[in-house]
Amino acid sequence: MVKASQKCEKEEKKEKMKVRQAIEKGNMEGARIYAQNAIRQKNQALGYVRMASRIDAVASRVESAIRMRQVIGNLGKISQSMEVAMQSMDLEKISMVMDNFEKQFEDMDVRSSYVEGAMNQSTATTMPQSEVDRLIEQVADENNLDISSKLDAADPSRERPSAGKDAQVDDMMARLAALKAPQ
């Protein structure tokens, strides 16, 4: 997995070089495509690292299970000596403690499954245009290339925020806050 991640990182660098070359040639549409490819490679590299981490976690759980099996074997030997001590304890309380422990362990598994599912879902989304634009601007800045007019011309639907819109958003946020305030 680490090698696959490193390969993706190399491909990302190649795609960034292609972005720079496309910008130099004035090919903003090509630059966008190469930027999307670079971001895809970056996300794939992160996915491989994430998968390697999960594999390590599974290996750790397997190792834990093996150790637990050894402990359980030793518990059989110890149980005879503990039997005397158990007679003086309240078995109902012991059962409640064990049930509580099992419930907490199950809750932990559910939570970790939820977090893992959320992480998988977040990586499955399409890449936002702002991320593509940021990468193009970063490559242009690193190579001292002027792209401000070219970027707008390549994507006419791209809209720059205006002061009027900012004031409108601020007004709406103030109104929302007033509605949320306790009366």
C-alpha positions in Angstrom: 0.0 0.0 0.0 2.9 2.4 0.8 4.4 1.8 -2.6 1.1 2.4 -4.3 0.7 5.6 -2.3 4.2 6.8 -3.4 3.4 6.0 -7.0 0.3 8.1 -6.8 2.3 11.0 -5.3 4.8 10.8 -8.2 1.8 10.9 -10.7 0.4 13.9 -8.8 3.7 15.7 -9.3 3.7 14.8 -13.0 0.1 16.2 -13.3 1.2 19.4 -11.6 3.9 19.8 -14.1 1.4 19.3 -16.9 -0.8 22.0 -15.2 2.2 24.4 -15.3 2.9 23.6 -18.9 -0.8 24.1 -19.9 -0.9 27.4 -18.1 2.3 28.6 -19.9 0.6 27.7 -23.2 -2.6 29.5 -22.3 -4.6 26.2 -22.3 -6.7 26.8 -19.2 -9.2 24.0 -20.0 -6.2 21.6 -20.2 -4.9 23.0 -17.0 -8.2 22.3 -15.3 -8.2 18.7 -16.5 -4.6 18.2 -15.3 -5.4 19.8 -12.0 -8.3 17.4 -11.5 -6.0 14.5 -12.3 -3.5 15.8 -9.8 -6.1 16.1 -7.1 -7.5 12.6 -8.0 -3.9 11.2 -7.6 -3.5 13.0 -4.3 -6.8 11.6 -3.0 -5.9 8.1 -4.2 -2.5 8.3 -2.4 -4.3 9.3 0.8 -6.7 6.5 0.3 -3.8 4.0 0.1 -2.3 5.4 3.3 -5.7 5.2 4.9 -6.1 1.6 3.8 -2.7 0.7 5.0 -3.7 2.1 8.4 -6.8 0.0 8.4 -4.8 -3.1 7.5 -2.5 -2.3 10.5 -5.6 -1.9 12.7 -6.9 -5.3 11.6 -3.5 -6.9 12.1 -3.5 -5.4 15.6 -7.0 -6.8 16.3 -5.9 -10.3 15.1 -2.8 -10.1 17.3 -5.1 -9.0 20.2 -7.4 -12.0 19.6 -4.4 -14.4 19.6 -3.2 -12.9 22.9 -6.7 -13.1 24.3 -7.0 -16.7 23.4 -3.7 -17.4 25.3 -5.1 -15.4 28.3 -8.3 -17.4 28.2 -6.3 -20.6 28.3 -4.5 -19.4 31.3 -7.8 -18.3 32.9 -8.9 -22.0 33.0 -5.9 -22.8 35.2 -6.5 -19.7 37.4 -10.3 -20.2 37.7 -10.0 -23.0 40.2 -8.1 -20.8 42.7 -10.6 -17.9 42.0 -13.6 -20.1 42.8 -13.0 -19.6 46.5 -12.8 -15.9 46.1 -16.0 -15.8 43.9 -18.1 -17.4 46.6 -17.7 -14.4 48.8 -18.6 -12.0 45.9 -22.1 -11.1 44.7 -22.5 -12.9 41.3 -25.3 -10.6 40.3 -23.0 -7.6 40.5 -20.3 -9.4 38.6 -22.8 -10.2 35.9 -24.0 -6.6 35.7 -20.4 -5.4 35.4 -19.6 -7.9 32.6 -22.9 -6.9 30.7 -21.9 -3.2 31.0 -18.4 -4.0 29.7 -19.8 -5.9 26.7 -22.3 -3.1 25.9 -19.5 -0.5 26.0 -17.4 -2.7 23.7 -20.2 -3.1 21.2 -20.9 0.7 21.3 -17.2 1.3 20.6 -17.4 -1.0 17.5 -20.5 0.8 16.3 -18.9 4.2 16.6 -15.7 3.1 14.9 -17.8 1.6 12.0 -19.7 4.9 11.8 -16.5 6.9 11.6 -15.0 4.6 9.0 -18.2 4.8 6.9 -18.2 8.6 7.2 -14.5 8.7 6.1 -15.3 6.4 3.1 -18.2 8.6 2.1 -16.3 11.8 2.3 -13.6 10.5 0.0 -16.2 9.3 -2.5 -17.5 12.8 -3.2 -16.5 14.7 -6.4 -13.7 17.2 -6.1 -15.0 20.8 -5.6 -14.2 23.4 -8.2 -12.6 25.6 -5.6 -10.0 22.9 -4.9 -9.2 22.7 -8.6 -8.9 26.5 -8.8 -6.7 26.6 -5.7 -4.3 24.0 -7.2 -4.1 25.9 -10.5 -3.4 29.2 -8.7 -0.8 27.4 -6.5 1.0 26.0 -9.5 0.9 29.4 -11.2 2.2 31.2 -8.1 5.1 28.7 -7.7 6.1 29.3 -11.3 5.4 33.1 -11.4 2.6 32.7 -14.0 -0.3 35.2 -14.4 -3.6 33.4 -14.8 -6.2 35.7 -13.2 -7.7 36.8 -16.5 -7.2 33.4 -18.2 -9.0 31.5 -15.3 -12.0 33.7 -15.6 -12.1 33.5 -19.4 -11.8 29.7 -19.3 -14.8 29.3 -17.0 -17.4 32.1 -17.5 -19.7 30.5 -14.9 -17.0 31.2 -12.3 -18.1 34.1 -10.1 -15.9 36.3 -8.0 -17.5 37.3 -4.7 -18.5 41.0 -4.5 -18.9 43.4 -1.6 -22.6 43.6 -2.2 -23.0 39.9 -1.8 -20.9 39.9 1.3 -23.1 42.6 2.9 -26.2 40.6 1.9 -24.8 37.4 3.5 -23.9 39.4 6.6 -27.4 40.8 6.8 -29.0 37.3 6.4 -26.7 35.9 9.1 -27.7 38.7 11.5 -31.4 38.0 10.8 -30.8 34.3 11.4 -29.0 34.9 14.7 -31.9 37.2 15.8 -34.4 34.4 15.0 -32.3 31.9 17.0 -31.9 34.2 20.0 -34.1 33.3 23.0 -37.0 35.7 23.4 
